[in-house]
């Protein structure tokens, strides 16, 4: 039998090494001074979307650009990436983010700063319409590429990037602590 993989969707991850205490303190202090925005967040704080312009976050911005350049090589993209916006998220106990996509972007993602146990998985949904009709029952041995949704365990100091059209959400924070992440959108220069 001949078997090909057509139209795959890639989700990229990279572990980095930034000062998590410095980033945690900067974001918590920011949340005390700014009421934030309401977007997909429920029972959480969403910062303003200009985080990439704040000097303390420059090392993270540099890491995001480096990873995006690596993805551009993988994806055979020729234009240069541009970080369109970036923001911090704090999910308090029982906080979560509703399913959403990131319009007007090329790649989006999250960087994890503080993820206590049971503070919410990243859930990614199969983007192909109609595939739920042919999905096998969940059982041992069924490969991930046949799943209708993927649950990703966040890890501190890990970046995850994916196409901006890929629907995702954050499950409820069931811990007694806060969960802190940074989200971002890349566009291409010239668009």
C-alpha positions in Angstrom: 0.0 0.0 0.0 1.2 3.5 -0.8 0.8 6.0 2.0 1.4 9.8 1.9 0.9 12.6 4.4 -0.8 15.5 2.7 -1.7 18.9 4.3 0.0 18.3 7.7 -0.2 21.0 10.4 3.0 21.5 12.3 3.2 22.7 15.9 6.8 23.7 16.9 8.3 23.7 20.4 11.6 24.9 21.8 13.0 25.0 25.3 14.9 28.2 26.2 16.6 29.4 29.4 15.4 32.8 30.6 15.1 34.2 34.2 11.6 33.0 35.1 11.6 34.9 38.5 12.4 38.2 36.7 9.7 37.6 34.2 7.1 36.5 36.8 7.8 39.6 38.9 7.6 42.0 36.0 4.3 40.6 34.8 2.7 40.4 38.3 3.7 44.1 38.9 2.3 45.1 35.5 -1.0 43.4 36.3 -1.2 45.5 39.5 -0.9 48.7 37.6 -3.1 47.9 34.5 -6.6 46.5 34.5 -5.8 44.7 31.2 -8.0 43.6 28.4 -10.9 41.1 28.0 -10.3 38.9 25.0 -10.6 35.1 25.2 -9.6 35.1 28.9 -12.1 34.2 31.6 -11.2 34.8 35.2 -7.7 35.9 34.1 -5.7 39.0 33.2 -4.6 39.8 29.6 -2.1 42.6 29.4 -2.0 45.3 26.7 -0.5 44.0 23.5 2.7 46.1 23.3 4.8 43.8 25.5 7.5 43.5 22.9 8.3 47.2 23.4 9.1 46.9 27.1 12.9 46.5 27.7 12.7 43.8 30.4 11.1 41.4 27.9 13.7 41.9 25.1 15.5 38.6 25.8 12.2 36.8 25.2 11.6 38.8 22.0 15.1 37.8 20.8 14.3 34.1 21.5 11.0 34.4 19.7 12.6 35.9 16.6 15.3 33.2 16.6 12.7 30.4 16.7 10.6 32.1 14.1 13.6 32.3 11.7 14.1 28.5 12.3 10.5 27.9 11.4 10.8 30.1 8.3 13.5 27.8 7.1 11.4 24.7 7.8 8.4 26.2 6.0 10.3 27.6 3.0 9.2 31.1 3.7 11.3 33.9 2.1 10.1 37.1 3.6 11.3 38.3 7.1 9.1 37.7 10.2 7.9 40.7 12.2 6.5 40.4 15.7 3.1 42.1 15.4 2.1 42.0 19.0 2.8 40.3 22.3 1.0 40.1 25.6 1.1 38.5 29.1 -1.6 36.2 30.5 -2.3 35.4 34.1 -4.9 32.7 34.7 -6.1 32.7 38.3 -7.8 29.7 39.9 -10.7 28.6 37.7 -9.4 30.8 34.8 -9.2 29.6 31.2 -9.2 30.9 27.6 -12.0 30.1 25.2 -11.3 28.5 21.8 -10.0 31.0 19.3 -7.7 31.7 16.4 -5.4 34.7 15.8 -6.5 36.5 12.6 -4.2 38.7 10.5 -1.2 36.8 11.6 1.0 34.0 10.2 2.4 32.2 13.3 1.2 32.6 16.9 2.2 30.9 20.1 2.8 30.9 23.8 5.8 31.0 26.1 5.3 29.5 29.5 6.6 31.2 32.6 4.7 29.7 35.5 2.7 26.5 35.0 1.8 24.8 38.3 0.4 21.2 38.1 -3.2 21.2 37.0 -3.1 24.8 35.8 -4.5 24.1 32.4 -3.4 22.2 29.2 -3.2 23.9 25.8 -5.9 22.2 23.7 -5.4 22.3 19.9 -8.3 21.3 17.7 -8.1 19.5 14.3 -8.5 22.3 11.7 -10.0 20.1 9.0 -13.8 20.3 8.7 -15.6 17.0 8.7 -12.8 14.9 10.1 -14.7 14.2 13.3 -17.0 11.8 11.2 -14.1 9.4 10.6 -12.1 9.5 13.9 -11.5 6.2 15.6 -12.5 5.8 19.2 -9.8 6.8 21.7 -7.8 3.8 22.8 -4.2 2.8 23.2 -2.2 2.5 20.0 -4.2 5.1 18.0 -1.6 7.6 16.6 -1.9 11.3 17.5 -2.4 12.2 13.9 -5.9 10.6 14.1 -6.9 12.6 17.1 -9.6 15.3 16.8 -7.9 17.3 19.5 -4.5 17.4 21.1 -3.8 18.3 24.7 -0.3 19.8 25.2 1.2 19.9 28.7 2.9 23.3 29.1 6.4 23.4 30.4 8.1 26.4 32.0 10.7 28.1 29.7 9.1 26.4 26.6 7.9 28.2 23.5 5.2 26.7 21.3 4.4 28.1 17.8 1.8 27.1 15.3 -0.1 28.6 12.3 -2.3 31.4 13.5 -5.4 29.8 11.9 -5.1 26.7 14.2 -7.9 26.8 16.8 -6.8 26.4 20.4 -7.8 27.2 23.9 -6.5 26.9 27.5 -8.2 24.5 29.9 -9.2 25.6 33.3 -6.6 26.4 36.0 -7.6 23.9 38.7 -4.5 24.7 40.9 -4.5 27.1 43.8 -1.7 29.1 42.1 -1.5 31.5 39.1 -0.5 30.3 35.7 1.6 32.8 33.6 2.2 32.7 29.9 3.0 35.1 27.1 1.2 35.0 23.8 2.3 36.6 20.5 1.6 37.0 16.8 4.1 37.1 13.9 3.3 38.6 10.6 5.6 38.8 7.5 7.3 42.0 6.4 5.5 43.5 3.5 2.0 42.3 4.5 
